[in-house]
Amino acid sequence: MRRMVGKRHWDMIVIQATVRVLPDKAEEYERLYRDLAPRIRATQPGIVFYEMAKNPNAPLVYKAMEVYRDEAAMKSHVGSDLLREAMPAVRACLDGDPLIEVLRTVDY
């Protein structure tokens, strides 16, 4: 049985992305995120959670954690103008490709 709150299903998509940034780009990467994240949260109602964390033991490693209400919300985010416009600057900060995990919440 699906857990419900009101009429909202809790069968969500969770993305966890691990990125390593270039040593001279860490501040820029954080600035880009601080600028982009509030705009994404404000314009994409299907996003339940959208945060970034920094590993204190590996200061160039970041984890992006994103939770989407459903697949449509995730596709809307991935195809958004905001994300498409920001990605060249974000990619310029990265030291290699991100490791991206796509998860789904479980019923309980």
N, CA, C and O atoms as a GROMACS GRO file, in nm:
protein
  432
    1MET      N    1   0.084  -0.116   0.000
    1MET     CA    2   0.000   0.000   0.000
    1MET      C    3   0.089   0.124   0.000
    1MET      O    4   0.191   0.128   0.069
    2ARG      N    5   0.052   0.222  -0.075
    2ARG     CA    6   0.126   0.347  -0.080
    2ARG      C    7   0.092   0.435   0.039
    2ARG      O    8  -0.024   0.448   0.077
    3ARG      N    9   0.194   0.495   0.097
    3ARG     CA   10   0.173   0.588   0.207
    3ARG      C   11   0.121   0.719   0.148
    3ARG      O   12   0.177   0.770   0.050
    4MET      N   13   0.018   0.772   0.204
    4MET     CA   14  -0.044   0.893   0.150
    4MET      C   15  -0.049   1.001   0.256
    4MET      O   16  -0.068   0.974   0.374
    5VAL      N   17  -0.031   1.122   0.213
    5VAL     CA   18  -0.056   1.239   0.296
    5VAL      C   19  -0.149   1.325   0.212
    5VAL      O   20  -0.108   1.378   0.109
    6GLY      N   21  -0.271   1.338   0.255
    6GLY     CA   22  -0.369   1.404   0.169
    6GLY      C   23  -0.387   1.319   0.046
    6GLY      O   24  -0.416   1.200   0.056
    7LYS      N   25  -0.372   1.379  -0.070
    7LYS     CA   26  -0.385   1.306  -0.196
    7LYS      C   27  -0.250   1.285  -0.263
    7LYS      O   28  -0.243   1.256  -0.382
    8ARG      N   29  -0.142   1.300  -0.187
    8ARG     CA   30  -0.009   1.294  -0.246
    8ARG      C   31   0.055   1.158  -0.222
    8ARG      O   32   0.066   1.112  -0.108
    9HIS      N   33   0.096   1.093  -0.330
    9HIS     CA   34   0.164   0.964  -0.321
    9HIS      C   35   0.308   0.986  -0.278
    9HIS      O   36   0.369   1.087  -0.312
   10TRP      N   37   0.362   0.893  -0.204
   10TRP     CA   38   0.502   0.899  -0.162
   10TRP      C   39   0.584   0.796  -0.239
   10TRP      O   40   0.657   0.717  -0.180
   11ASP      N   41   0.571   0.798  -0.369
   11ASP     CA   42   0.649   0.714  -0.460
   11ASP      C   43   0.737   0.811  -0.539
   11ASP      O   44   0.712   0.837  -0.657
   12MET      N   45   0.839   0.862  -0.473
   12MET     CA   46   0.916   0.971  -0.531
   12MET      C   47   1.049   0.923  -0.588
   12MET      O   48   1.094   0.811  -0.563
   13ILE      N   49   1.110   1.010  -0.666
   13ILE     CA   50   1.241   0.984  -0.724
   13ILE      C   51   1.344   1.063  -0.646
   13ILE      O   52   1.326   1.183  -0.621
   14VAL      N   53   1.451   0.996  -0.608
   14VAL     CA   54   1.559   1.058  -0.530
   14VAL      C   55   1.686   1.050  -0.615
   14VAL      O   56   1.723   0.943  -0.664
   15ILE      N   57   1.750   1.163  -0.631
   15ILE     CA   58   1.876   1.168  -0.704
   15ILE      C   59   1.985   1.205  -0.603
   15ILE      O   60   1.971   1.299  -0.525
   16GLN      N   61   2.093   1.129  -0.608
   16GLN     CA   62   2.212   1.165  -0.530
   16GLN      C   63   2.327   1.172  -0.628
   16GLN      O   64   2.362   1.072  -0.692
   17ALA      N   65   2.386   1.289  -0.639
   17ALA     CA   66   2.498   1.309  -0.731
   17ALA      C   67   2.621   1.346  -0.650
   17ALA      O   68   2.616   1.437  -0.567
   18THR      N   69   2.730   1.277  -0.675
   18THR     CA   70   2.856   1.308  -0.611
   18THR      C   71   2.946   1.373  -0.715
   18THR      O   72   2.969   1.318  -0.823
   19VAL      N   73   2.995   1.491  -0.682
   19VAL     CA   74   3.083   1.563  -0.775
   19VAL      C   75   3.212   1.602  -0.704
   19VAL      O   76   3.214   1.629  -0.584
   20ARG      N   77   3.318   1.606  -0.781
   20ARG     CA   78   3.446   1.658  -0.733
   20ARG      C   79   3.472   1.783  -0.815
   20ARG      O   80   3.460   1.781  -0.938
   21VAL      N   81   3.507   1.892  -0.747
   21VAL     CA   82   3.532   2.016  -0.819
   21VAL      C   83   3.682   2.043  -0.826
   21VAL      O   84   3.760   1.993  -0.745
   22LEU      N   85   3.719   2.122  -0.923
   22LEU     CA   86   3.859   2.162  -0.938
   22LEU      C   87   3.898   2.252  -0.820
   22LEU      O   88   3.816   2.332  -0.774
   23PRO      N   89   4.021   2.240  -0.771
   23PRO     CA   90   4.061   2.318  -0.652
   23PRO      C   91   4.037   2.468  -0.665
   23PRO      O   92   3.999   2.533  -0.567
   24ASP      N   93   4.060   2.523  -0.781
   24ASP     CA   94   4.043   2.668  -0.797
   24ASP      C   95   3.899   2.708  -0.834
   24ASP      O   96   3.873   2.825  -0.862
   25LYS      N   97   3.807   2.611  -0.835
   25LYS     CA   98   3.669   2.639  -0.874
   25LYS      C   99   3.567   2.613  -0.763
   25LYS      O  100   3.447   2.627  -0.786
   26ALA      N  101   3.613   2.577  -0.644
   26ALA     CA  102   3.519   2.543  -0.536
   26ALA      C  103   3.430   2.661  -0.499
   26ALA      O  104   3.308   2.644  -0.484
   27GLU      N  105   3.486   2.778  -0.484
   27GLU     CA  106   3.405   2.896  -0.448
   27GLU      C  107   3.305   2.928  -0.558
   27GLU      O  108   3.190   2.962  -0.529
   28GLU      N  109   3.347   2.918  -0.682
   28GLU     CA  110   3.256   2.947  -0.794
   28GLU      C  111   3.142   2.844  -0.799
   28GLU      O  112   3.027   2.879  -0.823
   29TYR      N  113   3.176   2.717  -0.775
   29TYR     CA  114   3.074   2.613  -0.775
   29TYR      C  115   2.968   2.641  -0.668
   29TYR      O  116   2.848   2.631  -0.694
   30GLU      N  117   3.013   2.677  -0.549
   30GLU     CA  118   2.919   2.708  -0.441
   30GLU      C  119   2.836   2.832  -0.475
   30GLU      O  120   2.717   2.837  -0.445
   31ARG      N  121   2.899   2.932  -0.535
   31ARG     CA  122   2.826   3.053  -0.574
   31ARG      C  123   2.718   3.020  -0.677
   31ARG      O  124   2.606   3.069  -0.669
   32LEU      N  125   2.754   2.937  -0.775
   32LEU     CA  126   2.656   2.897  -0.877
   32LEU      C  127   2.537   2.828  -0.812
   32LEU      O  128   2.422   2.855  -0.846
   33TYR      N  129   2.565   2.738  -0.718
   33TYR     CA  130   2.457   2.667  -0.651
   33TYR      C  131   2.370   2.763  -0.569
   33TYR      O  132   2.248   2.755  -0.572
   34ARG      N  133   2.435   2.854  -0.495
   34ARG     CA  134   2.358   2.950  -0.413
   34ARG      C  135   2.267   3.036  -0.499
   34ARG      O  136   2.159   3.075  -0.455
   35ASP      N  137   2.309   3.065  -0.621
   35ASP     CA  138   2.227   3.145  -0.712
   35ASP      C  139   2.116   3.061  -0.775
   35ASP      O  140   2.002   3.105  -0.786
   36LEU      N  141   2.151   2.941  -0.815
   36LEU     CA  142   2.058   2.857  -0.890
   36LEU      C  143   1.951   2.788  -0.804
   36LEU      O  144   1.834   2.786  -0.842
   37ALA      N  145   1.990   2.734  -0.692
   37ALA     CA  146   1.898   2.652  -0.612
   37ALA      C  147   1.769   2.725  -0.572
   37ALA      O  148   1.661   2.668  -0.589
   38PRO      N  149   1.774   2.848  -0.520
   38PRO     CA  150   1.648   2.914  -0.483
   38PRO      C  151   1.557   2.939  -0.604
   38PRO      O  152   1.435   2.934  -0.592
   39ARG      N  153   1.617   2.966  -0.717
   39ARG     CA  154   1.536   2.988  -0.839
   39ARG      C  155   1.470   2.859  -0.884
   39ARG      O  156   1.355   2.859  -0.928
   40ILE      N  157   1.543   2.748  -0.874
   40ILE     CA  158   1.485   2.619  -0.909
   40ILE      C  159   1.371   2.584  -0.813
   40ILE      O  160   1.263   2.546  -0.857
   41ARG      N  161   1.396   2.598  -0.684
   41ARG     CA  162   1.291   2.567  -0.585
   41ARG      C  163   1.166   2.652  -0.608
   41ARG      O  164   1.054   2.603  -0.592
   42ALA      N  165   1.184   2.778  -0.644
   42ALA     CA  166   1.071   2.870  -0.660
   42ALA      C  167   0.990   2.844  -0.786
   42ALA      O  168   0.871   2.877  -0.791
   43THR      N  169   1.052   2.787  -0.887
   43THR     CA  170   0.983   2.772  -1.016
   43THR      C  171   0.946   2.629  -1.051
   43THR      O  172   0.880   2.606  -1.152
   44GLN      N  173   0.986   2.532  -0.968
   44GLN     CA  174   0.959   2.392  -1.000
   44GLN      C  175   0.889   2.326  -0.881
   44GLN      O  176   0.955   2.268  -0.794
   45PRO      N  177   0.758   2.334  -0.878
   45PRO     CA  178   0.683   2.284  -0.762
   45PRO      C  179   0.693   2.133  -0.740
   45PRO      O  180   0.661   2.085  -0.632
   46GLY      N  181   0.736   2.057  -0.840
   46GLY     CA  182   0.749   1.912  -0.824
   46GLY      C  183   0.873   1.870  -0.748
   46GLY      O  184   0.893   1.751  -0.722
   47ILE      N  185   0.958   1.967  -0.713
   47ILE     CA  186   1.078   1.936  -0.635
   47ILE      C  187   1.042   1.943  -0.488
   47ILE      O  188   0.998   2.047  -0.438
   48VAL      N  189   1.061   1.832  -0.419
   48VAL     CA  190   1.030   1.822  -0.276
   48VAL      C  191   1.151   1.866  -0.192
   48VAL      O  192   1.135   1.927  -0.087
   49PHE      N  193   1.271   1.833  -0.240
   49PHE     CA  194   1.394   1.862  -0.166
   49PHE      C  195   1.504   1.883  -0.267
   49PHE      O  196   1.518   1.805  -0.361
   50TYR      N  197   1.583   1.989  -0.248
   50TYR     CA  198   1.690   2.022  -0.343
   50TYR      C  199   1.801   2.089  -0.264
   50TYR      O  200   1.794   2.208  -0.235
   51GLU      N  201   1.904   2.014  -0.229
   51GLU     CA  202   2.011   2.064  -0.143
   51GLU      C  203   2.147   2.011  -0.189
   51GLU      O  204   2.156   1.911  -0.260
   52MET      N  205   2.250   2.080  -0.145
   52MET     CA  206   2.386   2.037  -0.169
   52MET      C  207   2.460   2.031  -0.036
   52MET      O  208   2.438   2.115   0.052
   53ALA      N  209   2.546   1.932  -0.020
   53ALA     CA  210   2.626   1.919   0.101
   53ALA      C  211   2.772   1.905   0.061
   53ALA      O  212   2.805   1.858  -0.048
   54LYS      N  213   2.858   1.946   0.152
   54LYS     CA  214   3.002   1.940   0.129
   54LYS      C  215   3.064   1.845   0.230
   54LYS      O  216   3.030   1.848   0.349
   55ASN      N  217   3.154   1.762   0.185
   55ASN     CA  218   3.221   1.667   0.273
   55ASN      C  219   3.332   1.740   0.350
   55ASN      O  220   3.428   1.786   0.288
   56PRO      N  221   3.323   1.750   0.483
   56PRO     CA  222   3.426   1.823   0.558
   56PRO      C  223   3.563   1.754   0.555
   56PRO      O  224   3.665   1.818   0.580
   57ASN      N  225   3.565   1.624   0.525
   57ASN     CA  226   3.692   1.551   0.518
   57ASN      C  227   3.752   1.547   0.378
   57ASN      O  228   3.865   1.504   0.358
   58ALA      N  229   3.675   1.593   0.281
   58ALA     CA  230   3.720   1.599   0.142
   58ALA      C  231   3.658   1.725   0.082
   58ALA      O  232   3.557   1.716   0.013
   59PRO      N  233   3.718   1.841   0.106
   59PRO     CA  234   3.653   1.968   0.076
   59PRO      C  235   3.624   1.996  -0.072
   59PRO      O  236   3.556   2.094  -0.104
   60LEU      N  237   3.672   1.913  -0.160
   60LEU     CA  238   3.640   1.931  -0.302
   60LEU      C  239   3.531   1.836  -0.349
   60LEU      O  240   3.500   1.830  -0.468
   61VAL      N  241   3.472   1.760  -0.256
   61VAL     CA  242   3.366   1.664  -0.289
   61VAL      C  243   3.233   1.717  -0.236
   61VAL      O  244   3.220   1.753  -0.119
   62TYR      N  245   3.135   1.721  -0.325
   62TYR     CA  246   3.000   1.768  -0.291
   62TYR      C  247   2.899   1.660  -0.325
   62TYR      O  248   2.920   1.578  -0.415
   63LYS      N  249   2.789   1.661  -0.252
   63LYS     CA  250   2.676   1.571  -0.280
   63LYS      C  251   2.554   1.658  -0.306
   63LYS      O  252   2.516   1.741  -0.223
   64ALA      N  253   2.494   1.639  -0.420
   64ALA     CA  254   2.366   1.704  -0.448
   64ALA      C  255   2.258   1.601  -0.418
   64ALA      O  256   2.265   1.486  -0.461
   65MET      N  257   2.157   1.644  -0.344
   65MET     CA  258   2.046   1.556  -0.307
   65MET      C  259   1.918   1.621  -0.357
   65MET      O  260   1.886   1.734  -0.320
   66GLU      N  261   1.847   1.548  -0.440
   66GLU     CA  262   1.726   1.601  -0.501
   66GLU      C  263   1.614   1.498  -0.486
   66GLU      O  264   1.635   1.379  -0.509
   67VAL      N  265   1.497   1.544  -0.447
   67VAL     CA  266   1.381   1.456  -0.436
   67VAL      C  267   1.270   1.518  -0.520
   67VAL      O  268   1.236   1.635  -0.505
   68TYR      N  269   1.215   1.436  -0.608
   68TYR     CA  270   1.109   1.480  -0.699
   68TYR      C  271   0.980   1.407  -0.666
   68TYR      O  272   0.982   1.288  -0.633
   69ARG      N  273   0.870   1.477  -0.676
   69ARG     CA  274   0.738   1.421  -0.647
   69ARG      C  275   0.710   1.299  -0.735
   69ARG      O  276   0.652   1.201  -0.690
   70ASP      N  277   0.754   1.307  -0.861
   70ASP     CA  278   0.729   1.196  -0.954
   70ASP      C  279   0.823   1.213  -1.074
   70ASP      O  280   0.902   1.306  -1.081
   71GLU      N  281   0.811   1.120  -1.167
   71GLU     CA  282   0.899   1.123  -1.284
   71GLU      C  283   0.876   1.247  -1.369
   71GLU      O  284   0.972   1.300  -1.425
   72ALA      N  285   0.754   1.292  -1.379
   72ALA     CA  286   0.725   1.413  -1.457
   72ALA      C  287   0.798   1.533  -1.399
   72ALA      O  288   0.849   1.616  -1.474
   73ALA      N  289   0.802   1.543  -1.266
   73ALA     CA  290   0.873   1.654  -1.202
   73ALA      C  291   1.022   1.647  -1.230
   73ALA      O  292   1.086   1.750  -1.255
   74MET      N  293   1.079   1.527  -1.227
   74MET     CA  294   1.221   1.512  -1.256
   74MET      C  295   1.250   1.550  -1.401
   74MET      O  296   1.347   1.621  -1.428
   75LYS      N  297   1.168   1.503  -1.493
   75LYS     CA  298   1.188   1.536  -1.634
   75LYS      C  299   1.174   1.686  -1.659
   75LYS      O  300   1.246   1.743  -1.741
   76SER      N  301   1.081   1.748  -1.589
   76SER     CA  302   1.062   1.892  -1.602
   76SER      C  303   1.188   1.966  -1.557
   76SER      O  304   1.231   2.062  -1.621
   77HIS      N  305   1.247   1.922  -1.447
   77HIS     CA  306   1.370   1.984  -1.398
   77HIS      C  307   1.484   1.964  -1.496
   77HIS      O  308   1.553   2.059  -1.531
   78VAL      N  309   1.504   1.841  -1.539
   78VAL     CA  310   1.615   1.810  -1.628
   78VAL      C  311   1.604   1.888  -1.760
   78VAL      O  312   1.705   1.926  -1.819
   79GLY      N  313   1.481   1.910  -1.806
   79GLY     CA  314   1.460   1.982  -1.932
   79GLY      C  315   1.440   2.132  -1.915
   79GLY      O  316   1.411   2.201  -2.013
   80SER      N  317   1.456   2.184  -1.795
   80SER     CA  318   1.427   2.325  -1.770
   80SER      C  319   1.532   2.418  -1.831
   80SER      O  320   1.650   2.383  -1.842
   81ASP      N  321   1.487   2.536  -1.870
   81ASP     CA  322   1.578   2.637  -1.922
   81ASP      C  323   1.681   2.677  -1.817
   81ASP      O  324   1.798   2.697  -1.849
   82LEU      N  325   1.637   2.689  -1.692
   82LEU     CA  326   1.728   2.728  -1.583
   82LEU      C  327   1.847   2.633  -1.575
   82LEU      O  328   1.962   2.676  -1.569
   83LEU      N  329   1.819   2.504  -1.575
   83LEU     CA  330   1.926   2.405  -1.563
   83LEU      C  331   2.013   2.405  -1.689
   83LEU      O  332   2.136   2.401  -1.680
   84ARG      N  333   1.949   2.409  -1.804
   84ARG     CA  334   2.023   2.405  -1.930
   84ARG      C  335   2.119   2.525  -1.940
   84ARG      O  336   2.232   2.510  -1.986
   85GLU      N  337   2.073   2.643  -1.898
   85GLU     CA  338   2.157   2.762  -1.905
   85GLU      C  339   2.271   2.758  -1.805
   85GLU      O  340   2.378   2.812  -1.832
   86ALA      N  341   2.251   2.696  -1.689
   86ALA     CA  342   2.353   2.693  -1.584
   86ALA      C  343   2.459   2.585  -1.607
   86ALA      O  344   2.571   2.599  -1.558
   87MET      N  345   2.426   2.480  -1.679
   87MET     CA  346   2.516   2.365  -1.686
   87MET      C  347   2.654   2.392  -1.744
   87MET      O  348   2.751   2.334  -1.695
   88PRO      N  349   2.672   2.477  -1.845
   88PRO     CA  350   2.809   2.501  -1.892
   88PRO      C  351   2.900   2.557  -1.782
   88PRO      O  352   3.015   2.514  -1.770
   89ALA      N  353   2.850   2.650  -1.703
   89ALA     CA  354   2.931   2.707  -1.594
   89ALA      C  355   2.955   2.604  -1.485
   89ALA      O  356   3.064   2.598  -1.428
   90VAL      N  357   2.855   2.522  -1.455
   90VAL     CA  358   2.870   2.417  -1.353
   90VAL      C  359   2.973   2.315  -1.400
   90VAL      O  360   3.064   2.279  -1.325
   91ARG      N  361   2.961   2.269  -1.523
   91ARG     CA  362   3.055   2.168  -1.576
   91ARG      C  363   3.199   2.220  -1.575
   91ARG      O  364   3.292   2.142  -1.555
   92ALA      N  365   3.217   2.350  -1.597
   92ALA     CA  366   3.352   2.407  -1.599
   92ALA      C  367   3.419   2.399  -1.462
   92ALA      O  368   3.541   2.412  -1.451
   93CYS      N  369   3.340   2.378  -1.358
   93CYS     CA  370   3.394   2.367  -1.221
   93CYS      C  371   3.431   2.224  -1.183
   93CYS      O  372   3.502   2.203  -1.085
   94LEU      N  373   3.384   2.127  -1.259
   94LEU     CA  374   3.397   1.987  -1.218
   94LEU      C  375   3.530   1.926  -1.258
   94LEU      O  376   3.588   1.958  -1.362
   95ASP      N  377   3.577   1.837  -1.172
   95ASP     CA  378   3.698   1.758  -1.198
   95ASP      C  379   3.650   1.617  -1.231
   95ASP      O  380   3.655   1.527  -1.147
   96GLY      N  381   3.605   1.598  -1.354
   96GLY     CA  382   3.553   1.468  -1.396
   96GLY      C  383   3.401   1.466  -1.398
   96GLY      O  384   3.335   1.564  -1.364
   97ASP      N  385   3.349   1.352  -1.437
   97ASP     CA  386   3.204   1.334  -1.445
   97ASP      C  387   3.144   1.309  -1.308
   97ASP      O  388   3.208   1.246  -1.223
   98PRO      N  389   3.022   1.357  -1.285
   98PRO     CA  390   2.956   1.327  -1.158
   98PRO      C  391   2.913   1.180  -1.153
   98PRO      O  392   2.888   1.117  -1.256
   99LEU      N  393   2.905   1.128  -1.034
   99LEU     CA  394   2.849   0.994  -1.011
   99LEU      C  395   2.704   1.018  -0.970
   99LEU      O  396   2.678   1.076  -0.865
  100ILE      N  397   2.611   0.973  -1.052
  100ILE     CA  398   2.470   1.000  -1.029
  100ILE      C  399   2.398   0.870  -0.999
  100ILE      O  400   2.406   0.774  -1.075
  101GLU      N  401   2.326   0.869  -0.887
  101GLU     CA  402   2.242   0.756  -0.848
  101GLU      C  403   2.097   0.800  -0.855
  101GLU      O  404   2.060   0.905  -0.803
  102VAL      N  405   2.015   0.718  -0.920
  102VAL     CA  406   1.872   0.745  -0.929
  102VAL      C  407   1.801   0.639  -0.846
  102VAL      O  408   1.811   0.519  -0.873
  103LEU      N  409   1.730   0.685  -0.743
  103LEU     CA  410   1.665   0.595  -0.648
  103LEU      C  411   1.515   0.623  -0.646
  103LEU      O  412   1.469   0.728  -0.692
  104ARG      N  413   1.440   0.528  -0.593
  104ARG     CA  414   1.297   0.548  -0.573
  104ARG      C  415   1.265   0.516  -0.428
  104ARG      O  416   1.319   0.423  -0.368
  105THR      N  417   1.174   0.595  -0.373
  105THR     CA  418   1.132   0.567  -0.237
  105THR      C  419   1.061   0.432  -0.233
  105THR      O  420   1.008   0.386  -0.334
  106VAL      N  421   1.060   0.370  -0.117
  106VAL     CA  422   0.997   0.239  -0.102
  106VAL      C  423   0.868   0.254  -0.022
  106VAL      O  424   0.853   0.344   0.061
  107ASP      N  425   0.777   0.164  -0.049
  107ASP     CA  426   0.653   0.160   0.028
  107ASP      C  427   0.679   0.103   0.166
  107ASP      O  428   0.762   0.013   0.180
  108TYR      N  429   0.612   0.153   0.265
  108TYR     CA  430   0.622   0.096   0.399
  108TYR      C  431   0.496   0.126   0.477
  108TYR      O  432   0.484   0.086   0.592
   0.00000   0.00000   0.00000
